[in-house]
Amino acid sequence: MAATLPPDIGTPLADVETPALMLDLDAFERNLAHMARTAAAANIRLRPHAKSHKCAEIARRQMALGAVGVCCQKVSEAEALIDGGVTDVLVSNEVVDPPKLRRLAALAERATVAVCVDDERVVPLLPTPLDVLVEIDVGGNRCGIAPGEPALRLAERIANTPNLRFGGLHAYQGAAQHIRSPVDRANAAARAAHAAAHTADLLRAHGIPCNLITGGGSGTYQFDITSGVYTEIQPGSYIFMDADYARNESPPPFEHSLFVYTQVMSAPGHGYVVVDAGLKASAVDSGMPTVDGCPMVSYTRASDEHGVLTGGTFRLRDKLRLVPGHCDPTVNLYDYYVAIRDGRVEAIWPVDARGALT
Ligand SMILES: *Cc1c(COP(=O)(O)O)cnc(C)c1O
């Protein structure tokens, strides 16, 4: 049950209680449309990552604009979104525990579901029938088997297992997304694409078709769509555009649409004010939030329920919009989005997969 009742539809923004997870619908819709147009023009499949929003309404809107489906990070995230009407999910992650794999198999009976594997010891555990992608490590040093021969052996193992379908390569370079310099970011993306292309060629030379090469996030998709290698991109954060993405040089061309709406609750007059959104209202793992429209103001310190702002002229009870440092974990702190248009609440959208960790 929601800890706080959502505001009524039509409520003026100024009357929305704080902190609130606020979505600027006009900016959000422009972001969605821009990515959809870009992918369509490049003739590349778009499978946005739903770990950013965890919301079936948003996933359905992405698919209505041409996305082939979404990515999820967890089986429980996929369950929540499929319950919400999403029909095609790639779990872009490793699932190795048999109970979770059984839940995945149950999902595959009511939606199109695929999963990633990076270790042949998992293959005998996989339920059938299932689409399986081989995840290769293309430089992110997170999950993924080494490209080339090791990936080939794993793909052969999958292809030779009855009722498992080898679906292609998962080649996501997470560490590249936030490289500040565009030249260095492009180089990291090019190295990832090269490793994926080399592996796909090797597979084809051994008679394993490799029609899907998926990867790419909001920081590299511009390079990935022109690589000639990726056939699908998985950007997530583009819909919201958080403060950390805005710190990239030549940031991706999206508008901030997600805000933490907050209020000055204390103005002791020592050159700072205190807002009611601390680290339980806005994730600070990728840096502090920024204050929308106030580049001279700094959010200098976050404690559980307090945020200290310096450099502004705010007064007690002023309400303002923070741009969260990192959108994904910020969304996970809320039960619902307060979707705003023309200064009023237009909709309340549940964060369906909030807390979906399993
Ligand atoms: C997080 C993630 C994405 C999306 O990244 P953004 O930076 O949010 O665009 C895509 N693919 C995978 C596997 C991810 O973990």
The ligand as a Tripos MOL2 file, in Angstrom:
@<TRIPOS>MOLECULE
LIG
   15    15     1     0     0
SMALL
NO_CHARGES

@<TRIPOS>ATOM
      1 C1         21.2520    0.2030  -17.4100 C.3       1 LIG1
      2 C2         21.3350   -0.5940  -18.6360 C.ar      1 LIG1
      3 C3         20.9580   -0.0330  -19.8600 C.ar      1 LIG1
      4 C4         20.4840    1.3990  -20.0150 C.3       1 LIG1
      5 O1         21.4520    2.3070  -19.6610 O.3       1 LIG1
      6 P1         21.1490    3.8870  -19.5790 P.3       1 LIG1
      7 O2         22.4640    4.4430  -19.2340 O.co2     1 LIG1
      8 O3         20.1460    4.0470  -18.4860 O.co2     1 LIG1
      9 O4         20.6210    4.3030  -20.8750 O.co2     1 LIG1
     10 C5         20.9920   -0.8410  -20.9780 C.ar      1 LIG1
     11 N1         21.3930   -2.1260  -20.9130 N.ar      1 LIG1
     12 C6         21.7700   -2.7070  -19.7530 C.ar      1 LIG1
     13 C7         22.1770   -4.1240  -19.7280 C.3       1 LIG1
     14 C8         21.7640   -1.9510  -18.5740 C.ar      1 LIG1
     15 O5         22.1590   -2.5200  -17.4290 O.3       1 LIG1
@<TRIPOS>BOND
     1     1     2 1
     2     2     3 ar
     3     2    14 ar
     4     3     4 1
     5     3    10 ar
     6     4     5 1
     7     5     6 1
     8     6     7 2
     9     6     8 1
    10     6     9 1
    11    10    11 ar
    12    11    12 ar
    13    12    13 1
    14    12    14 ar
    15    14    15 1
@<TRIPOS>SUBSTRUCTURE
     1 LIG1         1 GROUP 0 **** ****
